[in-house]
């Protein structure tokens, strides 16, 4: 960032926060997949190898296309491009493909040190969390069942939401500065 002449301001700090999300997201996806394989009864090494085989290509594609998509605002020559070029370039600097790959490999190494899948009844906190998650899954399943039984109504609500969103977009004042911050 220093070489590019950027300062630490709200835009670059937002880009750094988003970059942490990208990197952590990849690590979480790999770790979750390894744990899913561990819960199936695989050994830690086998779970790691199988987990990497199952989602490695997807993670690499995500890294590639997300990284390339970050350049788009910087290439836009107008006002929006000038405003967001610092954001997109800071994000690009922070999400280097090598760093993201190292995080994924680090997640696989961490999975190697886990000896077995976690027991859902290991502690009282585990039991409480497991009950809450089971209730959340049951509530989601029942709401999904209602939506699937009333698919035509769901489609109407979806279309009405899109129409309302478009109407609000047209009616909402637009600009880079709000009316309160515009100089008199």
Secondary structure, DSSP 4 states (H G I P E B T S, - for coil): -TTTT---SHHHHHHHHHHHHHHHHHHHHHHHHHHHHHHTT--HHHHHHHHHHHHHHHHHHHHHHHHHHTTHHHH--SHHHHHHHHHHHHHHHHS-HHHHHHHHHHHHHHHHH--SPPPTTSSHHHHHHHHHHHHHHHHHHHHHHHHHHTHHHHHHHHHHHHHHHHHHHHHS---SS-TTTS--
